[in-house]
Amino acid sequence: MNSCNACRQGKRRCDRVRPSCSTCTRVGRSCVYDDEAPPQSLIGQQFPRSGTTLLGPHALQTPSSAPVFPSPLTAFDPFQHSALRGPIVNAAVAAEALKHLGTFSNVSAISTAYFNSIYRRLPIISLQRFQTRLPSLCSSSPADYTAMCLCMHLVQQTPVVGVDSMQSQLYVMVKSIISLMEATGYTTLDALQCRIIVAFYEMGHGIYPAAAISIGGCARLAIAIGLNKSLELEVLSDEQRLEGEERRRTWWAIVNLDRYINLSTGNPLFATLDFAPYSPIPIDDDLWAQNIIPSGPPETLSTPSSTIIGVFARECQVSHLVGRVIRHVFDPTLDATFQEEEAVLLERTLLAFLPLLLEDGIMFGKYCVALGICSSALFTLHNSHLKRLPTTNQNTTVRDEIIAKLDDISTQIAGFTKRLFGDVSTIDFSQISPYIPYCVYQSAVVQGGLWREGRGDVYKEREAWLKVVLGYFGRRWKSTERYLTALEGEEPELVFLQNDALLV
């Protein structure tokens, strides 16, 4: 019996276990043997290497005309045979991808653009592992890898003026492929990363509650393939350490998205559990991009805020704190004393990060995502404290103190955005993150509220500027439109819950 295709192409030892060899199972890769090839009639066209697409110019505007699947009326059901199921799904997904991606050259350009933009905000896919497999699109690419290329194409789509939603034909098709892979047993790392990219797209464009549902599915699949289990990278080979780092980063991306989506919806029920303080966080992003694993022990959640770490690692640290804020605000305990003490501790810890995030964000463009999440958590925490205050005279001083804190944070965000986005000609809209608009909106709410209280025109000017910044973000992420609409109201809420917005 021959080795599987992946092991043979990579010149690795294969134990030939069916339906998936040990190596493919360990790295989360689709395992295909030559003798499992589908009948020739079921194989669609492969990607041409160059030139124009095989379809006409209106291919994206018309539904698929010829399904790849066999008719359900035939007596023979290939989906009930493991040797045929995978190849049929591979061919079906390849046929759909061909319509939307066109030539191999187009796919290469799409992936390059992805790694130069979205990847920097969602650094979970190994560039080397992806590029090594890219030529397989011209021969026999597994469905999960082909779907990943489609997801990279989807997440680069931007809002179009006059179009109400980002739930496009491409989006619906990608979601359908993910459902197909789930139904046919594609429990691989590639399939999981596809789901994460789609959840990121949904969050960025305000597609709720789909974003929350998607991240729940990500968490379940990740647990099914063991990503939630700790990996002791120091006892593994270099190759296994790199694979382990990719799995760790993928799991952390789910946790971070889960926390942010729950912060945006006011939901204390997480799809993922909290980490322990000693849990390792991702390595420096530049080292990861070069396939270098540091020899020393990894940084952990408890690494001091003063320690310089990778951008993604800092995002993980802040997201962990955000989870605690969410529970504190949206699922409070009945012990008032404990609530007060916890609020003070959370505020102190988040404020320890804020100056570093602001400084490095301005100087190096680092930590912007962490800054947005950290600021939104602080706004949410202070708003909760305000809501709990009884309307009595003795609480006036406490209220003024909280308002002063909100003023300080929102003023810093206004100044930060002015230095970053003051010259629109220098903005690379492909690089801006969907995690940031929420804190910009909250800053605008505070500045506008203080202006209406008679604090001076400088607050009105800052509010107007922050609206301009939201407009910039709206060129890339559709969710920003809801924030701008809310700011047109008489008294916009500081804590804007996405699910509530859908009910208006």
C-alpha positions in Angstrom: 0.0 0.0 0.0 1.4 3.4 -1.0 1.9 6.4 1.3 -0.7 9.2 1.4 -0.2 12.0 -1.0 0.9 14.6 1.6 3.6 12.4 3.1 4.8 11.3 -0.3 5.1 14.9 -1.5 6.8 16.1 1.7 9.1 13.0 1.7 7.9 12.0 5.2 7.4 8.6 6.7 3.8 7.5 6.5 2.3 4.7 8.6 -0.5 4.3 6.0 -3.3 4.3 8.6 -6.8 4.7 7.1 -8.7 7.0 6.8 -6.0 9.4 8.0 -2.3 8.6 8.8 -0.8 9.6 12.1 1.2 12.5 10.6 -1.8 14.1 8.9 -3.9 13.6 12.0 -1.2 15.3 14.2 -0.8 18.4 12.0 -4.6 18.7 11.2 -4.1 18.0 7.5 -6.5 16.3 5.1 -5.2 12.8 4.3 -5.8 11.4 0.8 -4.5 8.2 -0.9 -4.2 7.7 -4.6 -6.6 4.8 -4.5 -9.2 7.1 -3.1 -9.4 9.2 -6.2 -13.0 9.8 -7.3 -14.4 8.8 -10.7 -13.1 11.1 -13.4 -16.6 12.4 -14.1 -16.7 13.9 -10.6 -13.5 15.9 -10.9 -13.9 19.6 -11.8 -11.5 21.7 -13.7 -8.3 22.8 -11.8 -7.0 26.3 -11.6 -5.3 27.5 -14.8 -1.8 28.9 -13.9 -2.3 32.2 -15.7 -4.5 34.1 -18.1 -8.1 35.0 -17.8 -10.7 33.1 -15.8 -12.6 30.2 -17.4 -15.9 31.9 -16.8 -17.4 35.0 -18.3 -17.2 38.5 -16.7 -20.6 38.1 -14.9 -19.7 34.9 -13.2 -20.0 36.4 -9.7 -23.5 37.8 -10.4 -25.2 34.5 -11.4 -25.8 31.4 -9.4 -24.1 28.1 -10.0 -25.7 26.3 -13.0 -24.3 22.8 -12.6 -23.9 21.2 -9.2 -20.9 19.0 -8.7 -22.7 16.6 -6.4 -24.2 13.4 -7.8 -28.0 13.3 -8.0 -29.7 12.2 -4.7 -32.1 10.1 -6.8 -29.4 7.7 -7.9 -29.2 4.4 -6.1 -25.5 4.8 -5.3 -24.7 7.4 -2.6 -21.0 8.2 -2.7 -21.2 10.2 0.6 -21.7 6.9 2.4 -18.3 5.7 1.2 -15.3 7.2 2.9 -13.0 6.6 -0.1 -15.3 8.8 -2.3 -16.6 11.3 0.1 -13.4 13.4 0.5 -12.5 13.5 -3.2 -16.1 14.6 -4.2 -16.1 17.4 -1.6 -12.6 18.4 -2.8 -13.9 18.7 -6.4 -17.1 20.5 -5.4 -15.2 23.2 -3.4 -12.6 23.5 -6.2 -15.3 24.1 -8.7 -16.8 26.9 -6.6 -13.4 28.4 -5.9 -12.6 28.5 -9.6 -15.6 30.7 -10.2 -14.7 33.2 -7.6 -10.9 33.1 -7.7 -10.2 32.6 -11.3 -6.6 31.8 -12.2 -3.7 30.5 -10.1 -2.1 33.9 -10.5 -5.2 35.6 -9.0 -5.1 33.2 -6.0 -1.4 34.0 -5.5 -2.1 37.7 -5.5 -5.0 37.3 -3.1 -2.9 35.4 -0.6 -0.1 37.9 -0.9 -2.5 40.7 -0.1 -3.9 38.7 2.8 -0.5 38.2 4.4 0.3 41.9 4.0 -3.0 43.0 5.6 -5.4 40.8 7.5 -2.7 38.5 8.7 -1.1 41.3 10.7 -4.4 41.6 12.7 -5.0 37.8 12.8 -1.6 36.2 12.7 -2.6 32.5 12.9 -1.7 30.9 9.6 1.8 29.8 9.0 3.0 31.6 5.9 5.5 28.9 5.1 3.0 26.1 5.5 0.5 28.0 3.3 2.9 28.8 0.5 4.3 25.3 0.4 0.9 23.9 -0.5 -0.2 26.7 -2.9 0.9 24.8 -6.0 -1.5 22.0 -5.1 -4.4 24.2 -6.3 -3.3 23.2 -9.8 -3.5 19.5 -9.1 -5.4 18.0 -6.2 -6.0 20.5 -3.4 -8.0 19.3 -0.4 -11.3 21.2 0.3 -10.1 22.8 3.5 -7.1 24.4 1.9 -9.1 25.6 -1.1 -11.7 27.0 1.3 -9.0 28.9 3.1 -8.1 30.6 -0.2 -11.7 31.6 -0.5 -11.8 32.9 3.0 -8.8 35.0 2.4 -10.6 36.5 -0.6 -13.8 37.0 1.4 -12.2 38.9 4.3 -10.5 41.4 1.9 -13.9 42.5 0.6 -14.8 46.1 1.6 -18.1 48.0 1.9 -19.7 49.4 -1.2 -21.6 52.7 -1.0 -25.3 52.0 -1.3 -25.1 48.3 -0.4 -26.8 47.6 2.9 -25.0 44.4 4.0 -21.8 42.5 3.6 -23.7 39.2 3.5 -22.8 38.8 -0.2 -23.1 35.8 -2.5 -19.5 35.1 -1.8 -20.1 35.2 1.9 -23.1 32.8 1.7 -21.1 30.4 -0.5 -18.2 30.3 1.9 -20.5 29.7 4.8 -22.1 26.8 2.8 -18.7 25.3 2.1 -17.9 25.4 5.9 -21.1 23.6 6.6 -20.3 21.1 3.9 -16.9 20.4 5.4 -18.4 20.0 8.9 -20.9 17.5 7.5 -18.3 15.5 5.8 -15.7 15.3 8.6 -13.1 17.9 7.9 -11.9 18.3 11.4 -8.6 19.9 10.5 -6.6 22.9 11.5 -7.2 24.4 8.0 -11.0 24.0 8.4 -10.8 25.7 11.8 -8.8 28.6 10.5 -11.4 29.1 7.8 -14.0 29.4 10.5 -12.0 31.9 12.4 -11.5 34.1 9.3 -15.2 34.1 8.6 -16.0 35.0 12.3 -13.5 37.9 12.0 -15.3 39.0 8.9 -18.7 38.9 10.6 -17.5 40.7 13.6 -15.8 43.4 11.5 -18.9 44.0 9.4 -21.4 43.8 12.2 -23.0 40.6 11.1 -24.7 39.6 14.3 -25.7 37.2 15.8 -23.8 35.2 13.1 -20.5 36.3 14.5 -21.3 35.0 18.0 -22.6 31.7 16.6 -19.5 31.3 14.4 -17.1 31.8 17.2 -19.0 29.2 19.2 -18.5 26.7 16.3 -14.8 27.6 16.2 -14.4 26.8 19.9 -16.1 23.4 19.6 -14.0 22.4 16.6 -10.9 23.6 18.3 -11.7 21.5 21.3 -12.5 18.5 19.1 -9.0 18.6 17.6 -7.3 19.3 21.0 -6.2 22.9 20.6 -7.3 23.8 24.1 -4.7 21.4 25.6 -1.4 22.9 26.6 1.7 22.1 24.4 5.1 21.8 26.0 7.0 23.1 23.1 10.5 22.7 24.7 10.3 18.9 24.6 9.4 18.8 20.9 11.5 19.0 17.7 11.8 22.3 15.8 9.1 21.3 13.3 6.7 20.2 16.0 7.4 23.4 18.0 6.4 25.5 14.9 3.3 23.4 14.4 2.5 23.8 18.1 2.9 27.5 18.0 0.5 27.7 15.1 -2.1 25.7 17.0 -1.5 27.9 20.1 -2.0 31.1 18.1 -5.2 29.7 16.5 -6.6 28.9 19.9 -5.7 32.3 21.2 -7.4 34.0 18.2 -10.6 32.2 19.1 -10.4 33.3 22.8 -9.7 36.9 21.7 -12.6 37.0 19.3 -14.8 35.4 21.8 -14.0 38.0 24.4 -14.4 41.0 22.1 -17.7 39.7 20.6 -19.1 39.1 24.1 -18.0 42.6 25.1 -19.8 44.0 22.1 -23.0 42.0 22.9 -23.0 42.2 26.7 -22.9 38.4 27.0 -21.0 36.8 29.9 -21.4 33.3 28.6 -18.1 32.5 26.8 -17.5 29.8 24.2 -14.0 29.3 25.7 -12.7 29.0 29.2 -10.3 31.4 30.9 -6.6 30.7 31.0 -4.5 30.3 34.1 -2.1 33.2 34.9 0.9 30.9 34.0 -0.5 30.0 30.6 1.9 30.7 27.7 1.1 33.4 25.2 2.2 33.5 21.5 5.8 34.3 20.7 6.9 37.6 19.0 5.2 38.0 15.7 8.4 38.8 13.8 10.0 35.6 15.0 6.9 33.6 14.1 7.0 35.0 10.6 10.6 33.8 10.3 9.7 30.3 11.7 12.0 30.9 14.7 11.0 29.6 18.1 12.9 31.2 21.1 14.9 28.7 23.1 13.9 30.1 26.5 10.6 29.7 28.3 7.6 31.4 26.7 6.1 34.6 28.1 2.8 34.0 30.0 -0.4 35.9 30.9 1.3 37.1 34.1 4.2 38.7 32.2 4.4 42.4 33.5 2.9 45.1 31.3 6.3 46.8 31.3 7.9 43.9 29.4 8.0 44.3 25.7 6.3 41.4 24.0 4.7 40.7 20.6 1.7 42.5 19.3 -0.5 39.4 19.3 0.8 38.4 22.7 -0.2 41.8 24.2 -3.6 41.4 22.6 -4.0 38.1 24.4 -3.1 39.6 27.8 -5.6 42.4 27.4 -8.3 40.1 26.1 -7.9 37.9 29.2 -8.6 41.0 31.4 -11.6 41.9 29.2 -13.1 38.5 30.0 -13.0 39.4 33.7 -14.5 42.8 33.0 -17.4 41.2 31.0 -18.2 38.9 33.9 -17.9 41.7 36.4 -20.3 44.0 34.5 -22.8 41.6 32.9 -22.8 38.8 35.5 -22.1 40.5 38.8 -22.1 38.8 42.1 -24.5 39.6 44.9 -21.6 40.6 47.2 -21.4 44.4 46.9 -18.1 44.6 48.7 -16.5 42.1 46.4 -17.8 43.9 43.3 -16.3 47.2 44.5 -12.9 45.6 45.3 -12.8 43.7 42.0 -13.7 46.9 40.0 -10.8 48.7 41.6 -8.4 45.9 40.8 -9.6 45.6 37.2 -9.3 49.3 36.7 -5.8 49.4 38.1 -4.6 46.5 36.0 -6.1 47.9 32.7 -4.7 51.4 33.4 -1.3 49.9 33.9 -1.4 48.8 30.2 -2.9 52.0 28.8 0.2 54.4 28.7 2.3 51.7 27.1 -0.3 50.9 24.5 -0.7 54.6 23.7 3.0 55.3 23.4 3.9 52.3 21.3 0.8 52.7 19.2 1.9 56.2 18.2 5.7 55.5 17.9 5.6 52.1 16.2 2.0 51.4 15.2 2.1 48.5 17.7 -0.6 47.4 20.1 -3.4 49.3 18.4 -5.7 46.3 18.7 -4.8 45.9 22.4 -5.4 49.6 22.9 -8.9 49.5 21.4 -9.9 46.5 23.5 -8.4 47.9 26.7 -10.1 51.3 26.3 -13.5 49.7 25.5 -13.1 47.5 28.6 -12.4 50.6 30.8 -15.3 52.5 29.3 -17.6 49.6 30.0 -16.3 49.2 33.5 -16.7 52.9 34.4 -20.2 53.0 32.8 -21.2 50.1 35.0 -20.0 52.0 38.1 -22.0 55.1 37.0 -25.2 53.0 36.5 -24.9 51.5 40.0 -24.7 54.9 41.8 -27.8 55.9 43.6 -29.1 59.4 42.7 -28.2 61.1 46.0 -26.2 64.2 46.7 -23.4 62.4 48.5 -22.6 60.5 45.3 -22.0 63.6 43.3 -18.3 63.5 44.1 -18.0 59.9 43.1 -19.8 60.6 39.9 -17.6 63.5 39.1 -14.5 61.3 39.6 -15.8 58.7 37.2 -16.7 61.4 34.6 -13.2 62.7 35.0 -11.7 59.3 34.2 -14.0 58.9 31.2 -12.9 62.4 30.0 -9.2 61.5 30.4 -9.4 58.2 28.5 -11.6 59.6 25.6 -9.3 62.7 25.3 -6.3 60.4 25.0 -8.0 58.4 22.3 -8.9 61.5 20.4 -5.3 62.7 20.6 -4.1 59.2 19.6 -6.3 59.0 16.5 -5.3 62.6 15.5 -1.7 61.6 15.4 -2.4 58.4 13.6 -5.1 59.5 11.1 -4.5 63.2 10.9 -3.2 62.9 7.3 -5.7 60.7 5.4 -3.3 60.3 2.5 -1.1 58.2 4.7 -3.7 55.8 5.9 -3.5 52.2 4.6 -7.1 51.2 4.9 -6.2 47.5 4.4 -4.3 47.6 7.7 -6.9 49.1 10.0 -8.4 46.7 12.6 -12.1 46.1 13.3 -11.3 46.0 17.1 -10.7 49.8 17.3 -14.0 51.5 16.1 -15.9 50.6 19.3 -13.5 52.6 21.5 -13.5 55.5 19.1 -17.4 55.5 19.2 -17.3 55.4 23.1 -14.8 58.3 23.1 -17.1 60.3 20.9 -20.1 59.6 23.2 -18.1 60.9 26.2 -16.8 64.0 24.4 -20.2 64.8 23.0 -21.9 64.3 26.4 -19.4 66.7 28.1 -20.0 69.3 25.4 -23.7 69.1 25.9 -23.1 69.7 29.6 -21.4 73.0 28.8 -17.8 71.9 29.2 -16.6 74.0 26.1 -16.3 73.8 22.4 -13.1 71.8 22.5 -15.2 68.8 23.4 -17.5 69.4 20.4 -14.4 69.6 18.2 -13.1 66.3 19.5 -16.4 64.6 19.0 -16.6 65.8 15.4 -13.0 64.5 14.8 -13.8 61.1 16.2 -16.8 60.9 13.9 -14.4 61.6 11.0 -12.2 58.7 12.2 -15.2 56.4 12.4 -15.9 57.4 8.8 -12.4 56.3 7.9 -12.9 52.9 9.5 -16.3 52.7 7.7 -14.4 52.5 4.4 -13.1 49.1 5.6 -15.5 47.7 8.2 -19.3 47.9 7.8 -20.0 47.7 11.6 -18.9 51.3 11.9 -22.1 52.5 10.3 -24.1 51.5 13.4 -21.9 53.6 15.6 -22.2 56.7 13.4 -26.0 56.2 13.3 -26.1 55.9 17.1 -24.1 59.1 17.5 -26.8 61.0 15.6 -29.2 60.3 18.5 -29.9 62.7 21.3 -28.2 60.6 24.0 -26.2 57.7 22.6 -25.3 55.0 25.0 -21.7 54.6 26.1 -22.1 50.8 26.0 -23.4 50.0 22.6 -24.6 46.4 22.4 -24.7 44.9 18.9 -27.5 42.5 19.6 -29.7 45.4 20.9 -28.9 47.4 17.8 -30.5 44.6 15.7 -33.8 45.0 17.5 -34.2 48.7 16.8 
